[in-house]
Amino acid sequence: MMSGRIQRVRHELKLRELQVVKVDQLAPNYVSVTFKGETLHDFVSASYDDHVKFFVGDEVRRDFTPRGYDNAAGELTIEFALHATGAASDWARQAAPGQRASIGGPRGSMVIPMDYDWLVLAGDPTALPAIRRRLEELPAGAQVQVLVCGDEAGALPFRSEAQVVLERYADSEALLAAIRALQLPAGEGFFWFAGEAAAAAQVRDAVFTDKGHPRDAARISAYWKQGASGHHEDL
């Protein structure tokens, strides 16, 4: 299916049993966990902001971005931005090799072309796995502006062959102000944002209403919602 230049791809939905093989504390509130399992031999993630449903026991059922995967090695890496409370954050804080978990999906992918004239990637710490994955995928010559917030944004590397302008902000309020003040470049571009639901709604209004950016050249997602659990919504 096509929407403008965006291709939407469906994948066969499978439940995959995995085991933790590596845990890296990348920042004080940011953990990378690598899982291994024979069921990953045909795992597919065609877009940098895909999400899998992550299961541990009866309490942890959350959406996470596949940060990286290796079909031949049967490995999948997921990065966890740790909130003060929450079942998934509590699990990631104590994650250790040998522990087991399951994933389902991705159910589908929104494949965004790499040849736009410009790209804006923005979001809070929960957006960092997708942003860092996209930067690593982009070719040399791509023009990218990255706007991120939080302590994690200052601690993590952002590697890319593309031409990247990186702006870090202390908190979501400063990030929102920067997005409102942002002058979108000329030409055909794509705007991407992920973060808390209330912030995502404000970004949606700023990008579509105030700036007049076309809706078929953007994706604005609420990856979480203050006071709610298991929230994920495309705005």
C-alpha positions as a LaTeX table, in Angstrom:
\begin{tabular}{lrrr}
\hline
Residue & $x$ (\AA) & $y$ (\AA) & $z$ (\AA) \\
\hline
Met1 & 0.00 & 0.00 & 0.00 \\
Met2 & 1.22 & 3.51 & $-0.79$ \\
Ser3 & 0.50 & 6.84 & 0.88 \\
Gly4 & 2.28 & 9.54 & $-1.10$ \\
Arg5 & 5.80 & 8.13 & $-1.34$ \\
Ile6 & 5.44 & 6.00 & 1.79 \\
Gln7 & 5.20 & 2.23 & 1.41 \\
Arg8 & 3.32 & 0.23 & 4.03 \\
Val9 & 4.33 & $-3.40$ & 4.30 \\
Arg10 & 2.63 & $-6.17$ & 6.26 \\
His11 & 4.59 & $-8.97$ & 7.94 \\
Glu12 & 3.59 & $-12.40$ & 9.12 \\
Leu13 & 2.86 & $-12.11$ & 12.83 \\
Lys14 & 4.87 & $-14.54$ & 14.96 \\
Leu15 & 5.57 & $-15.00$ & 18.64 \\
Arg16 & 9.30 & $-15.55$ & 19.22 \\
Glu17 & 10.85 & $-16.94$ & 22.40 \\
Leu18 & 14.18 & $-15.28$ & 23.26 \\
Gln19 & 16.93 & $-15.31$ & 25.86 \\
Val20 & 19.01 & $-12.38$ & 27.09 \\
Val21 & 22.69 & $-12.74$ & 26.11 \\
Lys22 & 24.06 & $-9.24$ & 26.73 \\
Val23 & 23.13 & $-6.14$ & 28.74 \\
Asp24 & 24.84 & $-2.75$ & 28.28 \\
Gln25 & 24.16 & 0.32 & 30.45 \\
Leu26 & 24.61 & 3.00 & 27.79 \\
Ala27 & 23.55 & 5.89 & 30.05 \\
Pro28 & 22.20 & 6.20 & 33.63 \\
Asn29 & 18.62 & 5.78 & 32.41 \\
Tyr30 & 19.20 & 3.91 & 29.19 \\
Val31 & 19.86 & 0.18 & 28.76 \\
Ser32 & 20.63 & $-1.93$ & 25.69 \\
Val33 & 19.59 & $-5.59$ & 25.85 \\
Thr34 & 20.58 & $-8.16$ & 23.23 \\
Phe35 & 18.42 & $-11.27$ & 22.87 \\
Lys36 & 19.18 & $-14.52$ & 21.08 \\
Gly37 & 16.88 & $-17.18$ & 19.69 \\
Glu38 & 16.57 & $-19.58$ & 16.77 \\
Thr39 & 13.15 & $-18.05$ & 16.05 \\
Leu40 & 14.88 & $-14.86$ & 14.82 \\
His41 & 16.14 & $-16.55$ & 11.63 \\
Asp42 & 13.29 & $-14.98$ & 9.63 \\
Phe43 & 12.72 & $-11.83$ & 11.70 \\
Val44 & 11.95 & $-8.77$ & 9.55 \\
Ser45 & 12.05 & $-5.07$ & 10.44 \\
Ala46 & 11.86 & $-2.93$ & 7.32 \\
Ser47 & 11.62 & 0.49 & 8.96 \\
Tyr48 & 13.57 & 2.33 & 11.63 \\
Asp49 & 10.44 & 3.05 & 13.69 \\
Asp50 & 8.94 & $-0.43$ & 13.60 \\
His51 & 7.79 & $-1.76$ & 16.93 \\
Val52 & 7.59 & $-5.21$ & 18.44 \\
Lys53 & 5.37 & $-6.21$ & 21.33 \\
Phe54 & 7.63 & $-7.21$ & 24.21 \\
Phe55 & 6.38 & $-9.76$ & 26.76 \\
Val56 & 7.77 & $-10.89$ & 30.10 \\
Gly57 & 5.39 & $-12.89$ & 32.28 \\
Asp58 & 1.90 & $-11.48$ & 32.74 \\
Glu59 & 2.84 & $-7.90$ & 33.58 \\
Val60 & 5.18 & $-6.61$ & 30.88 \\
Arg61 & 3.50 & $-6.02$ & 27.51 \\
Arg62 & 5.00 & $-2.98$ & 25.81 \\
Asp63 & 5.97 & $-1.74$ & 22.34 \\
Phe64 & 9.67 & $-1.26$ & 21.58 \\
Thr65 & 11.74 & $-0.38$ & 18.53 \\
Pro66 & 14.05 & $-3.07$ & 17.12 \\
Arg67 & 17.39 & $-1.26$ & 17.42 \\
Gly68 & 19.28 & $-3.87$ & 15.42 \\
Tyr69 & 19.08 & $-7.52$ & 14.41 \\
Asp70 & 21.18 & $-10.24$ & 12.82 \\
Asn71 & 19.23 & $-13.10$ & 11.27 \\
Ala72 & 22.29 & $-15.30$ & 10.78 \\
Ala73 & 23.38 & $-14.92$ & 14.41 \\
Gly74 & 19.80 & $-15.08$ & 15.66 \\
Glu75 & 20.19 & $-11.86$ & 17.66 \\
Leu76 & 17.98 & $-8.83$ & 18.31 \\
Thr77 & 18.86 & $-5.69$ & 20.25 \\
Ile78 & 16.29 & $-3.49$ & 22.01 \\
Glu79 & 17.14 & $-0.27$ & 23.85 \\
Phe80 & 15.10 & 0.73 & 26.89 \\
Ala81 & 14.65 & 4.35 & 28.00 \\
Leu82 & 14.02 & 3.88 & 31.73 \\
His83 & 11.12 & 5.73 & 33.34 \\
Ala84 & 10.93 & 6.28 & 37.09 \\
Thr85 & 8.18 & 3.66 & 37.34 \\
Gly86 & 6.76 & 1.05 & 35.02 \\
Ala87 & 6.89 & $-2.71$ & 34.52 \\
Ala88 & 9.13 & $-2.59$ & 31.43 \\
Ser89 & 11.58 & $-0.16$ & 33.04 \\
Asp90 & 11.66 & $-2.25$ & 36.22 \\
Trp91 & 12.46 & $-5.35$ & 34.16 \\
Ala92 & 15.19 & $-3.64$ & 32.10 \\
Arg93 & 16.94 & $-2.32$ & 35.24 \\
Gln94 & 17.53 & $-5.86$ & 36.46 \\
Ala95 & 17.93 & $-7.61$ & 33.10 \\
Ala96 & 20.74 & $-10.17$ & 33.02 \\
Pro97 & 22.00 & $-12.87$ & 30.65 \\
Gly98 & 19.94 & $-16.05$ & 30.85 \\
Gln99 & 16.60 & $-14.36$ & 31.44 \\
Arg100 & 13.81 & $-15.12$ & 28.99 \\
Ala101 & 11.29 & $-12.95$ & 27.16 \\
Ser102 & 9.06 & $-13.08$ & 24.09 \\
Ile103 & 8.31 & $-10.69$ & 21.24 \\
Gly104 & 5.54 & $-10.44$ & 18.71 \\
Gly105 & 5.81 & $-8.58$ & 15.42 \\
Pro106 & 6.50 & $-6.24$ & 13.85 \\
Arg107 & 3.01 & $-6.50$ & 12.41 \\
Gly108 & 4.00 & $-4.11$ & 9.63 \\
Ser109 & 6.45 & $-1.43$ & 8.51 \\
Met110 & 6.08 & 2.10 & 7.19 \\
Val111 & 9.00 & 2.31 & 4.76 \\
Ile112 & 10.15 & 5.91 & 4.30 \\
Pro113 & 12.37 & 6.66 & 1.27 \\
Met114 & 15.89 & 7.92 & 1.90 \\
Asp115 & 16.00 & 10.39 & $-0.98$ \\
Tyr116 & 13.99 & 13.28 & 0.49 \\
Asp117 & 15.66 & 16.69 & 0.19 \\
Trp118 & 15.72 & 16.92 & 3.97 \\
Leu119 & 14.69 & 15.03 & 7.06 \\
Val120 & 13.84 & 16.16 & 10.59 \\
Leu121 & 14.07 & 13.60 & 13.39 \\
Ala122 & 12.88 & 14.73 & 16.82 \\
Gly123 & 11.78 & 13.28 & 20.12 \\
Asp124 & 12.33 & 12.53 & 23.78 \\
Pro125 & 14.49 & 9.64 & 25.10 \\
Thr126 & 11.96 & 7.02 & 23.95 \\
Ala127 & 12.59 & 8.14 & 20.35 \\
Leu128 & 16.37 & 7.65 & 20.53 \\
Pro129 & 16.47 & 4.00 & 19.35 \\
Ala130 & 14.57 & 4.86 & 16.17 \\
Ile131 & 16.53 & 8.08 & 15.57 \\
Arg132 & 19.91 & 6.43 & 16.07 \\
Arg133 & 18.93 & 3.52 & 13.82 \\
Arg134 & 17.76 & 5.85 & 11.05 \\
Leu135 & 20.93 & 7.91 & 11.19 \\
Glu136 & 23.02 & 4.78 & 10.75 \\
Glu137 & 20.93 & 3.72 & 7.74 \\
Leu138 & 21.02 & 7.02 & 5.83 \\
Pro139 & 23.45 & 7.47 & 2.94 \\
Ala140 & 26.13 & 10.10 & 2.63 \\
Gly141 & 24.67 & 13.35 & 1.35 \\
Ala142 & 21.34 & 13.06 & 3.15 \\
Gln143 & 20.47 & 16.30 & 4.97 \\
Val144 & 19.19 & 15.65 & 8.49 \\
Gln145 & 18.28 & 17.84 & 11.44 \\
Val146 & 18.01 & 16.05 & 14.79 \\
Leu147 & 16.30 & 17.61 & 17.82 \\
Val148 & 16.36 & 15.56 & 21.02 \\
Cys149 & 16.06 & 16.12 & 24.76 \\
Gly150 & 17.06 & 14.52 & 28.04 \\
Asp151 & 20.28 & 13.40 & 29.69 \\
Glu152 & 20.38 & 10.31 & 27.49 \\
Ala153 & 20.65 & 12.47 & 24.38 \\
Gly154 & 23.88 & 13.91 & 25.74 \\
Ala155 & 25.38 & 10.55 & 26.65 \\
Leu156 & 24.62 & 8.47 & 23.54 \\
Pro157 & 26.52 & 8.60 & 20.23 \\
Phe158 & 24.77 & 9.59 & 17.01 \\
Arg159 & 26.67 & 7.98 & 14.12 \\
Ser160 & 25.83 & 8.63 & 10.48 \\
Glu161 & 27.29 & 9.02 & 7.00 \\
Ala162 & 24.66 & 11.71 & 6.40 \\
Gln163 & 25.05 & 15.45 & 6.90 \\
Val164 & 23.61 & 15.85 & 10.41 \\
Val165 & 22.83 & 18.95 & 12.45 \\
Leu166 & 22.30 & 17.74 & 16.02 \\
Glu167 & 20.56 & 19.89 & 18.66 \\
Arg168 & 20.18 & 18.69 & 22.25 \\
Tyr169 & 17.73 & 20.24 & 24.73 \\
Ala170 & 17.44 & 19.90 & 28.48 \\
Asp171 & 13.78 & 18.87 & 28.59 \\
Ser172 & 10.61 & 18.40 & 26.56 \\
Glu173 & 9.48 & 22.00 & 27.03 \\
Ala174 & 12.68 & 23.31 & 25.46 \\
Leu175 & 12.36 & 20.74 & 22.68 \\
Leu176 & 8.78 & 21.79 & 21.92 \\
Ala177 & 9.82 & 25.45 & 21.80 \\
Ala178 & 12.59 & 24.60 & 19.35 \\
Ile179 & 10.20 & 22.66 & 17.11 \\
Arg180 & 7.71 & 25.55 & 17.10 \\
Ala181 & 10.51 & 27.96 & 16.13 \\
Leu182 & 11.99 & 25.62 & 13.51 \\
Gln183 & 12.01 & 26.89 & 9.94 \\
Leu184 & 11.52 & 23.87 & 7.70 \\
Pro185 & 13.93 & 23.84 & 4.74 \\
Ala186 & 12.83 & 24.33 & 1.15 \\
Gly187 & 12.18 & 21.31 & $-1.00$ \\
Glu188 & 10.50 & 17.99 & $-0.31$ \\
Gly189 & 11.15 & 16.78 & 3.21 \\
Phe190 & 9.94 & 14.36 & 5.86 \\
Phe191 & 9.22 & 15.22 & 9.50 \\
Trp192 & 9.36 & 12.52 & 12.19 \\
Phe193 & 8.64 & 12.83 & 15.93 \\
Ala194 & 8.03 & 10.40 & 18.78 \\
Gly195 & 7.49 & 11.05 & 22.48 \\
Glu196 & 4.88 & 11.58 & 25.18 \\
Ala197 & 1.25 & 11.85 & 24.00 \\
Ala198 & 0.58 & 15.46 & 25.08 \\
Ala199 & 3.86 & 16.63 & 23.54 \\
Ala200 & 3.15 & 14.71 & 20.33 \\
Ala201 & $-0.24$ & 16.43 & 20.00 \\
Gln202 & 1.46 & 19.83 & 20.29 \\
Val203 & 4.04 & 18.85 & 17.68 \\
Arg204 & 1.26 & 17.69 & 15.36 \\
Asp205 & $-0.45$ & 21.07 & 15.59 \\
Ala206 & 2.80 & 22.97 & 15.08 \\
Val207 & 3.87 & 20.94 & 12.05 \\
Phe208 & 0.57 & 20.53 & 10.22 \\
Thr209 & $-1.35$ & 23.66 & 11.22 \\
Asp210 & 1.26 & 26.32 & 11.94 \\
Lys211 & 3.88 & 25.25 & 9.39 \\
Gly212 & 1.52 & 23.75 & 6.81 \\
His213 & 3.67 & 20.69 & 6.28 \\
Pro214 & 1.88 & 17.95 & 4.27 \\
Arg215 & 0.48 & 15.12 & 6.37 \\
Asp216 & 1.64 & 12.45 & 3.93 \\
Ala217 & 5.26 & 13.50 & 4.52 \\
Ala218 & 5.36 & 13.14 & 8.30 \\
Arg219 & 4.93 & 10.69 & 11.11 \\
Ile220 & 4.17 & 11.91 & 14.63 \\
Ser221 & 3.74 & 9.21 & 17.25 \\
Ala222 & 2.88 & 9.05 & 20.93 \\
Tyr223 & 5.18 & 6.31 & 22.23 \\
Trp224 & 3.90 & 6.76 & 25.79 \\
Lys225 & 1.39 & 8.73 & 27.84 \\
Gln226 & 1.89 & 10.24 & 31.27 \\
Gly227 & $-0.11$ & 8.25 & 33.82 \\
Ala228 & $-1.03$ & 5.44 & 31.40 \\
Ser229 & 0.58 & 2.10 & 30.65 \\
Gly230 & 1.11 & 0.44 & 27.31 \\
His231 & 0.18 & 3.53 & 25.27 \\
His232 & 1.20 & 3.75 & 21.59 \\
Glu233 & $-0.60$ & 5.96 & 19.07 \\
Asp234 & 0.13 & 7.47 & 15.67 \\
Leu235 & $-1.12$ & 11.04 & 15.47 \\
\hline
\end{tabular}
